[in-house]
Amino acid sequence: MEFNESTLLLTVVLRCGIRFLQSEKPMNKKNKKNIPTMAKRTAMIIAAATFVLGFLVGAGFEIFKTDSIPGIPSSSNTAVDYVQRAKALENEVINNPRNTQAWIQLGHVYFDTDKYGKAINAYEKALKLNPSNADVLTDLGIMYRRSGQFRKAVEKFDKAITVDPRHQNARLNKGIVLMHDLGERNGAIRAWEELLKINPFAMVGKDQSLDQMLKHYKEGHDKKTSN
């Protein structure tokens, strides 16, 4: 299954964002003067800011891709390999336009190379062939988020949840977009609370629990650090 942006998804990411993310305002406290209490306050602010940044970056890399296609070169981290893989997949969908997995994998290549428009087109093609793929709906939502179409992103996450009510990444990324892009704090908290009902041990990154992150927002620590 988002749960980055490469900087929710932040998506985004999300996948799901997430790869998905826009970070909170940076806490620059370098020039505070002399007083021990101010130093303590600064330390507390930095700690809170580090928590938020850790969540955003962590969530951004919680991305789950579908299986690769036999006969198509596996993706790697080099630009040349991405280009070769894209060409192979583009040829595949030309010759076999009803190959759902080829469209999905092509979308993944465009996803990983930040070609949002092309990724959206590939995922939409795949969904025409299989509208009930919650993973692809979530990935599509992340791409809409990265392209600045936040309402469409939430719409796709909601569709993924309708298809699979236990889709954790869709719920995580929905909350990220609501909180960080649309400023809908209560909606974001509700999305994350619903996720915790499904998985009380859900994580947002390697070292952050969703429960801990949700408590952070419910107690308004993000508001305190942004003032």
C-alpha positions, 0 to 999 in steps of 0.5 A: 500500500503513501503510506512525499512528498520526497521533501505527506506526502512531506507523499508522498506521499506517499507510496502512499506519498505520502511517497509522499511532503511539505515540511513545517516552518523551520525553527531557526533559533540560532541567535537566542541570547544568554538566558538559561530558560531561553536555552531550555525553550529553544531545546524544546522547540528544536525537539518538537521541530525535529519530531515533525520533520522526522514524521514528514520525511519518514512518511514521504518514503513509506511507498509500496509498489506493485509487483514488477512485470516479467520481461521488463527491466527492473527499476534501479536508481540510475537515470539511464535505467529509468529511461530504458525501463520507461521505453520498454514499458511505453512499447509494451502498452503500445503493443498491449494497451490492455496490459494493466500491470504495464500501465501500473509499472509505467506509472511507477517509473514516472512516479519515481522520476517526478513526471507527475502528469505522465504518471497520472495518465498511466495510472488513470489508464490502469484504473480504466482497466481495473477501477478497484485497485486501491494501491494504484488509486493511492499512488494516483492521489500522491501524484495529484498531491505532488502536482498541487491538485490537493482536492483531487488527491483526497478524492483518490485516497477516499476512493482507495478507502472505499475499495479497501477500507483497511488501506492504511497508506491511503488513510495516512496520506489523506491525513497528510494532505488535509493537515499540511496542504489544505489546513483541515486539521480536524479532518486530518486527525479523524483520518489518522484516528481511523487508521489507528483503529485498523492498526494501533501500531501504525508507523510513520517512518522508521522511528515515529509511531502514528499514535505519538504523532497524533498526540503531538497534533492533538496537544497542539505542539505544532501550533506552539512550534510555529509561533 
